[in-house]
């Protein structure tokens, strides 16, 4: 049986995405050029639990004084997302989008890796401008959310 990370690596290779395999962890790191700048991404596998998770990380950390405002924004953004969610590490200000799958009773395929990678990249890329604006203090949560909703609606059309 193939390791989950090997299947994720095959998907990245098939889609011409360069990646690095972490030497000590079940982890792949890759960078994608989004419409709103480069996105650092990684895939983490847990073969024992049969879970694969893909993350896209915001390019900078949010200051301690803006984290509660950001928590409100991502709570608003998370509502209704069908695959994945935004996360905030309150300790260091890291913001990321996470999409995962549990294949305990199934087999992971490149076809199942694809929606995880796409969800993480598209979601973080679409949200990056408002996340940065809120983090810098240029916007407040409700205004940032309204701008995000407008942008996401435009992308969906």
N, C-alpha and C positions, 0 to 999 in steps of 0.2 A: 504494500500500500504506500502510495506517495505521501510525503510530508506535505502539510497544508502550505507551508511557505514555498515549497518547490512549485506548487500549482500557481500560487500568486506570482512567483518569479516568471513562470512561463507566460502568464497573461501579460506582464509588463514587457517581456521580450517581444511577444507577438505584436504589441502596440508601440514598439520602438521607444519605450521609456527606459532610460538608463537608470540603474539602481545599484546600491551597495548593500551587501549582506553583512550584517553585524557579526563579528567573529565569535562572540560569546552568548548572544541572545538569538531567539527565533524572531528576527526583525530584518525588514528590508527598508532602506531609506531611498527616496527618490524626490526629484524636484520637477514641478510642472510649471510651464509658463502660462499663467492665467491671463484673462483680459485685464485684470486689475493688479498685475505684478506676479512675480514668481511665488509659488506655494511649496513649502517644505511638506513632504508627505512621508508617511511610513505605514507599513503593514506589519502587524504583530500576530503571530500564530501561537496557539496553545494546542498542541497535538493531543495531549491527554484529555482535555475538555472538548476537543474537536471544534474549536472556535477560531475564527479569523476576524480581525478588526483592522480597518483602514482609517487613518487619520489624515486630515489636512490641517496645518497649523498656521495661525496668523503670524505674520512676519515679525511682530514685536510684542512685548509684554505690556500689560495694562498696569498702570500705577495703582498703588493701594487705594488712593483717594477716589479712583474712578471705578473700582471693582463692583461696588453695589449697584451703580448705575448700569454697568455692563451686565450684571446678573439679571436686572430687570429686562434689559433689551433681549438677551438670549432666551429668557423665559418666554417672552412674547413671540420670538422667532420660532422657538421649538414647537409651539402649539400647532398641531396639524401636520407636522413633517412626517411623511410616511416611512422614510428610510433614514435612520440616523438621528443625531442630535448635536447641538452645540454644547460645549463644555467650557467651564472656567475653573482654573485652579486658583482658589482664593489665596493660597500661600505665595505663589510667585507671579500671578497675573497671566499665565499662559492661556490662550484661547485656541480651541481646536474644534473641528467637526469630526464626529466619529460615526462610522457605519460598520456594523458587524453582522456576522452570521454564525449560527450554531449548526454544524452538520453531523451531530452525533448519530442521527438515524438516516443519514444520506451521504452522498459522496460529493466533495467539493470539485467543481469544474471551473474552467476559465469563464464560462457563461455565468456562473454565480459570483465570481470575483468582480466582473465588470460593473454591475450596479453599485457595488460598494465603493469602488474607485471613483466612478462617475459621480455618485452622490456626494462623496467627500470633497472632490475637486470643485464641482459646480456650486455646491452650497457655500463653501468657504470663499470662492472667488466672487460670488454674487454678494456676499455679506461683507467682504473686506472693506469697502469704502465706508459703510456706516459704522462698522466696528472701530475703524481708525478714527473717524470723526468723533464718535462718542468718547473714545479713549483719550483723545486730545482735548476734550472739553468743548469742541465746536458744536456739538449737538447734545441734546438730552434724550433719554430713552424713548419717549413717545414719538418725538420728531424723527429720530433715527429709525424707529420701527416703521413709521409711515413711509419714509423714503425707501426703506428696504422692500416693503410690500409693493410699492410702485415699481421698483426695479424688477422684482421677481415676476410681477404680472406682465411686464413688458417682455421679459425673457420667454415666458410661457406662450406668448402670442405668436 
